[in-house]
Amino acid sequence: MAKLTLTKDEMIQNMYLRAEELILKCLVLNRRGLVQADFSASPHVQAMCFRVFPANTVWGGKYEIPAPLAHLDIKLDFYEFMDMAAQHNSYSDAMDEMETLGMYLDLLIAKGKRIDVELKMEAAQ
């Protein structure tokens, strides 16, 4: 039986679709105030970053920023030097990483419980 092989364009399209799903899940979590789900895009290099922080994270000021609950940097394209086999391996790895993050975000949504941590004061400078 022949193995179904995706083209480079199909793999890129699938990665972008998965990233869009992650963005929507982040927005749901933020709207519900369960965590601070942060995402950023770097379109000039076809990359995205997703970070999930406790809901009570304070940005700037007198508190340390806690470690993220989840973090994923992902490239949504392939390097020019990659042959088709390397592209398929990279695609598989990227989709697995995004699937793992998606399942974690789904779990946070399903539990519906706000995640807070004890904030630490920044050291005097």
C-alpha angles and dihedrals in degrees: 000000000000118000115236109239124194121220121238091256092050091051092049091048091051092050091051091048091052090048089052089054090052091050091053091050090050090052091051091051092048093047091051092047093231096130138340104262108191126191133174135182129215101192094177088068098027093242138132135195125207123190130174120201133178113277094246096054110140115211113214125347128075101332131084115241107246122234113273118261087219135005132183130174110189135181113216096199139041132257114254093241093059118108120215094269091052090047091053091049092048090047092050092049093047093048091048091051092048091046090053092050090045092054090050091050090048089052092052091049093047094049091050093199124135114240115218130168134197106267119226123217115243115252115260112262 
